């Protein structure tokens, strides 16, 4: 459910902010991955995203404590996978001026990873 809401929010914001440029919104397209790495490697990135989504789906079924952050990452991965598959690029628009431009899906990917790191470190302490 969380993942579906993230995908919906991601796709709606990308739709509404396409070609918009104001304040912290600066619409760009990205044919690469994070930080524009692997530019124009759409097929490879699409396959990797699909495999990551499958892995996360099955991992979340086993790791009950990690279900929420994994749902964040799953939703973010699917949001960007939809763009790659149907458009051949990812739509980014959040421009903080001090960081590469990103989107809602990217945000949830990062939040999910940070929660997992926190939980893992908490377990070791």
C-alpha positions as CSV (number, residue, x, y, z in Angstrom):
1,X,0.0,0.0,0.0
2,X,2.8,2.4,0.9
3,X,4.6,1.6,-2.3
4,X,1.5,2.2,-4.4
5,X,1.0,5.6,-2.8
6,X,4.6,6.6,-3.4
7,X,4.3,5.6,-7.1
8,X,1.1,7.6,-7.5
9,X,2.5,10.6,-5.8
10,X,5.7,10.4,-7.9
11,X,3.8,10.0,-11.2
12,X,1.4,12.8,-10.4
13,X,4.1,15.3,-9.4
14,X,6.1,14.4,-12.5
15,X,3.0,14.9,-14.7
16,X,2.1,18.2,-13.1
17,X,5.6,19.6,-13.1
18,X,6.7,18.6,-16.6
19,X,8.4,21.6,-18.3
20,X,8.0,23.8,-15.2
21,X,10.7,26.1,-14.0
22,X,10.1,28.2,-10.9
23,X,11.6,28.6,-7.4
24,X,12.9,25.1,-6.5
25,X,11.3,23.4,-9.5
26,X,13.5,22.9,-12.5
27,X,12.2,20.2,-14.8
28,X,14.9,18.1,-16.5
29,X,15.1,14.7,-18.0
30,X,17.7,12.2,-17.0
31,X,18.7,9.2,-19.2
32,X,21.1,8.0,-16.5
33,X,20.9,6.9,-12.9
34,X,21.7,8.7,-9.7
35,X,23.8,11.8,-10.2
36,X,23.3,11.3,-14.0
37,X,25.7,8.3,-14.0
38,X,25.4,5.8,-16.9
39,X,23.8,8.3,-19.3
40,X,21.9,6.8,-22.2
41,X,22.1,3.3,-20.7
42,X,18.3,3.0,-20.6
43,X,18.0,-0.7,-21.3
44,X,20.6,-1.6,-18.7
45,X,19.1,0.7,-16.1
46,X,15.6,-0.6,-16.8
47,X,16.8,-4.2,-16.3
48,X,18.6,-3.3,-13.2
49,X,15.6,-1.4,-11.8
50,X,13.4,-4.4,-12.6
51,X,15.7,-6.8,-10.8
52,X,16.1,-4.5,-7.8
53,X,12.3,-4.2,-7.5
54,X,11.9,-8.0,-7.6
55,X,14.7,-8.5,-5.0
56,X,13.1,-5.8,-2.7
57,X,9.7,-7.4,-3.1
58,X,10.9,-10.8,-1.9
59,X,13.2,-9.4,0.8
60,X,10.4,-7.4,2.3
61,X,8.4,-10.6,2.8
62,X,11.2,-12.1,4.9
63,X,12.5,-9.0,6.7
64,X,9.4,-7.8,8.7
65,X,11.4,-5.1,10.5
66,X,12.5,-3.6,7.2
67,X,9.1,-3.7,5.4
68,X,8.4,0.1,5.7
69,X,11.8,1.3,4.4
70,X,11.8,-1.4,1.7
71,X,8.3,-0.3,0.7
72,X,9.8,3.2,0.3
73,X,12.6,1.9,-1.9
74,X,10.2,-0.4,-3.9
75,X,7.9,2.5,-4.5
76,X,10.7,4.8,-5.6
77,X,12.2,2.2,-7.8
78,X,8.9,1.5,-9.5
79,X,8.2,5.2,-10.0
80,X,11.4,5.7,-11.9
81,X,11.1,2.4,-13.7
82,X,7.8,3.5,-15.1
83,X,9.5,6.6,-16.5
84,X,12.4,4.6,-18.0
85,X,10.2,2.0,-19.5
86,X,7.6,4.3,-21.1
87,X,9.6,7.5,-21.7
88,X,13.2,6.4,-22.0
89,X,14.3,8.8,-19.3
90,X,13.5,9.8,-15.7
91,X,11.7,13.1,-15.0
92,X,13.5,15.1,-12.3
93,X,12.3,18.5,-11.0
94,X,13.3,19.2,-7.3
95,X,16.3,21.6,-7.6
96,X,17.8,22.6,-4.2
97,X,20.7,24.3,-6.1
98,X,23.2,22.5,-3.9
99,X,22.5,18.9,-5.0
100,X,21.7,17.3,-8.3
101,X,18.1,17.6,-9.4
102,X,15.9,14.8,-8.2
103,X,12.2,13.6,-7.8
104,X,9.8,12.2,-5.3
105,X,10.8,8.6,-6.2
106,X,14.5,9.4,-5.5
107,X,13.5,11.0,-2.2
108,X,11.8,7.9,-1.0
109,X,14.7,5.7,-2.2
110,X,17.1,7.8,0.0
111,X,14.7,7.9,3.0
112,X,14.3,4.1,2.8
113,X,18.0,3.5,2.7
114,X,18.7,5.9,5.6
115,X,16.0,4.2,7.7
116,X,17.6,0.8,6.9
117,X,21.1,2.1,7.9
118,X,19.7,3.5,11.1
119,X,18.0,0.2,12.0
120,X,21.1,-1.8,11.2
121,X,23.3,0.5,13.3
122,X,20.8,0.5,16.1
123,X,20.9,-3.3,16.2
124,X,24.7,-3.4,16.4
125,X,24.8,-0.9,19.3
